[in-house]
Amino acid sequence: MTEKNKIIIIAVLFFLFFPKQAFGSEAVPQDSNKGYIQKNDTVEGMATRTPIDVTLPKISIHGPKEWIPIVDLTAYGTYSHADKGDDVWGASVFGTMAPAMKYNDDLYIIPLYSGSYQREKFFVVEEEGPLSTTEIQHHDLSMTAKYLLTEKVTISPTIFGGWDLNVESKDEGWGNGLYDYREMGSGSDFDYLVYDTSKGRIQLTSGAKWYIRQYPNYHSLISLATPTAPEVHEKDYNGIELSSGWKYTNLKNTSLDLKYILLMKYFIDKKVVDEDGILEGRRRQEYRNSIKLSALYSPAPNKGFQYNYSSEFTCNTGNQNFYDSRGTAVLSDDVFTPRYYDYLGFDARPEISYIFVHKDKPVAILSGGYNFLMRNYTSRKPQDADGGYKSGKQIDFEHIFKASMEIPVTKHVSWVTRYDYTLESSNMDYEQFYTYNYKLHRVMSGMSISY
């Protein structure tokens, strides 16, 4: 048996027999077609991920095992000002490390760590609404084997994991946040190369993964007060994600990516509440259908104008209802809302950049962008400032205006300054626990290192 075959057999057996012993993260997908690795970012005032192109080329040479180290590090000083809450001075650090290993032309093993620490003003969107916080850290780990089965078919099994920690008040320490969570899971991506010519390529993609998300500190008031509460870990769930997509890449200046994603959540301990406020025997389930589109156009690569656009349409449905007792002992003023978490969502993110060059080298990059998000709840009723219910259905809007400047210092080091302004509005005016209407200014400036 050759060394190549031994390596392949060991990798396949590991992913088959130990998927649930691995760690995973819903928020860190691996794009096996391009070798994209994702890192944390916070352009929208909430944790997101921005792709870093670290394509692992198919090398036509033969030889010993090769290491391909990939490092990306960004550190900002930050200032945040919101119309609700105190100003926050702080820092943000984002890091990605991937000591990729090339065993031969067909097999790559890619261990990845991606982490961040941020101290700035945030409004992190939870299921019920945006939650204000000032410190957050996130850590992701994954191990991916990228194997070229044939000239057209690539398979990328992976195991992955993540931890998310939040500090909501000055008196709260790390590890005690109500919405802290951890994840673990495994999955695989499959790519089929339809054609690849000097003019461009078309790929068909598909993927499947399983993961479990746990909130160790989240407990309802009834579970804390009752030793035999019917539900204790009501936010924990098992997730199954299926995806399929189509990619077109013009090797000169254009790329298009269209993807459909179905995320199914099966809650472990959360029961459905009925119209009388009684917990039923069946457990909560939720299904999120998403269609994502991204496009990139570059009239002259690495100089001049660059155009980028992405959008997503989301339909979220589930069987969970909401029963509001209004904090009173009488039943006459109680309000029951069926399918409380169902919504339709749409977001669009156009962006334009201009790369200034001197002697064929970039000397400055100016960028501007706009993010629009709308979330329309199909059953949830808005409330006034005192908690009284209004007519109609809740609808949320988010507008983000962004500008940035990047000055390359060396081939691998750049100075980056960014500004964004967020305007969040909603017809939900009841803000005892969540903040639905706010304005937020953020300024970030620091160094970026990439190898």
Secondary structure as the mmCIF struct_conf table of DSSP 4:
data_model
#
loop_
_struct_conf.conf_type_id
_struct_conf.id
_struct_conf.beg_label_comp_id
_struct_conf.beg_label_asym_id
_struct_conf.beg_label_seq_id
_struct_conf.end_label_comp_id
_struct_conf.end_label_asym_id
_struct_conf.end_label_seq_id
HELX_RH_AL_P HELX_RH_AL_P1 GLU A 3 PHE A 17
BEND BEND1 PRO A 19 PRO A 19
TURN_TY1_P TURN_TY1_P1 LYS A 20 GLN A 21
BEND BEND2 ALA A 22 ALA A 22
TURN_TY1_P TURN_TY1_P2 GLU A 26 ALA A 27
STRN STRN1 ASP A 31 ASP A 31
TURN_TY1_P TURN_TY1_P3 SER A 32 GLY A 35
STRN STRN2 TYR A 36 TYR A 36
STRN STRN3 ILE A 37 ASP A 41
TURN_TY1_P TURN_TY1_P4 VAL A 43 GLU A 44
BEND BEND3 GLY A 45 MET A 46
STRN STRN4 THR A 48 ILE A 52
BEND BEND4 PRO A 64 PRO A 64
STRN STRN5 GLU A 66 ALA A 82
BEND BEND5 ASP A 83 GLY A 85
STRN STRN6 VAL A 88 LYS A 102
BEND BEND6 ASN A 104 ASP A 106
STRN STRN7 LEU A 107 VAL A 125
BEND BEND7 GLU A 127 GLY A 129
STRN STRN8 PRO A 130 LEU A 148
BEND BEND8 LEU A 149 LYS A 152
STRN STRN9 VAL A 153 VAL A 167
BEND BEND9 SER A 169 SER A 169
TURN_TY1_P TURN_TY1_P5 LYS A 170 ASP A 171
HELX_LH_PP_P HELX_LH_PP_P1 GLU A 172 GLY A 173
TURN_TY1_P TURN_TY1_P6 TRP A 174 GLY A 175
TURN_TY1_P TURN_TY1_P7 LEU A 178 TYR A 179
STRN STRN10 TYR A 181 THR A 197
TURN_TY1_P TURN_TY1_P8 SER A 198 LYS A 199
STRN STRN11 GLY A 200 GLN A 214
TURN_TY1_P TURN_TY1_P9 PRO A 216 ASN A 217
HELX_RH_AL_P HELX_RH_AL_P2 LEU A 221 ALA A 225
TURN_TY1_P TURN_TY1_P10 PRO A 227 THR A 228
BEND BEND10 PRO A 230 PRO A 230
BEND BEND11 VAL A 232 VAL A 232
TURN_TY1_P TURN_TY1_P11 GLU A 234 LYS A 235
STRN STRN12 TYR A 237 ASN A 250
TURN_TY1_P TURN_TY1_P12 LEU A 251 ASN A 253
STRN STRN13 THR A 254 VAL A 273
TURN_TY1_P TURN_TY1_P13 GLU A 275 ASP A 276
BEND BEND12 GLY A 277 GLY A 277
STRN STRN14 LEU A 279 TYR A 297
BEND BEND13 PRO A 299 ALA A 300
TURN_TY1_P TURN_TY1_P14 PRO A 301 ASN A 302
BEND BEND14 LYS A 303 LYS A 303
STRN STRN15 GLY A 304 GLY A 318
BEND BEND15 ASN A 319 ASN A 319
STRN STRN16 PHE A 322 ASP A 324
TURN_TY1_P TURN_TY1_P15 ARG A 326 GLY A 327
BEND BEND16 THR A 328 ALA A 329
BEND BEND17 LEU A 331 LEU A 331
TURN_TY1_P TURN_TY1_P16 SER A 332 ASP A 333
STRN STRN17 VAL A 335 THR A 337
BEND BEND18 PRO A 338 ARG A 339
TURN_TY1_P TURN_TY1_P17 TYR A 340 TYR A 341
STRN STRN18 TYR A 343 HIS A 358
TURN_TY1_P TURN_TY1_P18 LYS A 359 ASP A 360
STRN STRN19 LYS A 361 TYR A 377
BEND BEND19 THR A 378 SER A 379
HELX_LH_PP_P HELX_LH_PP_P2 ARG A 380 PRO A 382
STRN STRN20 GLN A 383 GLN A 383
TURN_TY1_P TURN_TY1_P19 ALA A 385 ASP A 386
BEND BEND20 GLY A 387 GLY A 387
STRN STRN21 TYR A 389 TYR A 389
BEND BEND21 SER A 391 GLY A 392
STRN STRN22 ILE A 395 PRO A 408
BEND BEND22 VAL A 409 HIS A 412
STRN STRN23 VAL A 413 SER A 426
BEND BEND23 ASN A 427 ASN A 427
BEND BEND24 GLN A 432 PHE A 433
BEND BEND25 ASN A 437 ASN A 437
STRN STRN24 TYR A 438 SER A 450
#
